[in-house]
Amino acid sequence: MSSPARLALVATGGTIACTLDADGRAVRTLAADDLLAATIVPAGVEVTTTNFGLMPSWDLTPPAMLELARRVEKLAADFDGVVVTHGTDTLEETATLLSLAIRTPVPVVVTGAMRASGEPDADGPANIATALAVAADPASHGRGTLVAFGDEVHLATRVSKRHSSALLPFGSPATGPVGVVHDGTVTFLAPPVPPTTYDVTHAHADVPLVVACAGAPVRLARAALDGADGLVVAGMGLGHLPSPWMDLLGDAVRRGVPVVRATRTGAGPAAGRYSGPGGDIDAEERGLMSAGHRTPAAARIELICVLGAGADPAEAFARPLP
Ligand code: ASP
C-alpha cells in the first residue's frame, strides 16, 4: 500500500469560514479544524490544519498575501501539498501572488465557498474535498498555484471571479480551466507549464487599479498617480483610455512609474490597432505596457510582485500570460 499524501490545510477566513447567526447574517466563526471536521477527506490523504486568520478577503492586502505566501512556502517544504481556504472576493489576487512569489513544485491549491455553513447549498465541504484531491494528485506538481472550485481547476494567474453570487463564480477567460474533477479524480486538460516566479522581498508597492469609462475625469488618473509606484488601468475595449488622460500617463512613465493597461471587458488582450490619442498605438508610443491577456487584478498583483522583486516591469509584461 502506498503511503498517504500528507497535506496542510491553511484557513484564512471568507464565506467558507462563516456560519449564520440568529438574524441570518454570515459571521466568520470556523477555524481550520472545524472546516476539516465537515469535510469528507479523500482516501489516502492525511491532513494537518493551521490557521492564518479569519478575515473577509475584501480586507486582505498584498503584504498580508505575501506573509501568507511565506507561511505556505514553509509548509510546502514539509508536506506533499497545501490547501488554502480563502474568501472568494480576492481569491484570484491571493492565488496569483502565491503563484508568482512561491518557488515549489509542491501543489498549492486555493479554494473557498459561495455559501456559508448551514445554508442548504453550502459548498465549502465539497470544495475543500476537491482541493485536497487536487493537492494530493502527483499530476498537480509543477503547475504553480491552482484554484479548485466546484468541479474545475484553474491556473491562479488566469482565474477570475465572474459572478457575485453564483455557486460556480470562477472562470479563466483566456484559456478556460486547466483541469476538471469528477468523482474525486482530477483530469488535467493541458500539460504543466513552468510557472513564472519572482524573488519578491516586499509587496507594499503602491499600485492602484483604475477602471476607465466614457468621459472619465482626468482627476481620477491624477489621484491614482499621486504617490503611486505603478499603475494599472483597465481600459475600454482593447485597453483604450480617455485621451485627456494620456499626457499624465505618459509623464508618469517618463518619471519611471510603470503604467500597465489591461481591458475592462473581462476577456481578451489589451492590444494595438487604432490610431489617435488614447488608442492602443498612442499608449504604446507613450511607453504604457500592455497586460496582454492578464486580467486587470492579476496584472496589478504581478506589477506589485515585479516591483517587490526589483525586476524589470517591461521584461515581465513582454512575457505572455503566466
Ligand atoms: N464573498 C466572500 C467569500 O466568498 C467574502 C470574502 O471574500 O471574504 O468568502
Residues whose N, C-alpha, C, O or C-beta is under 5 A from the ligand:
A	BS01	LIG	G14 T15 I16 M55 P56 S57 W58 H86 G87 T88 D89 T90 A113 M114
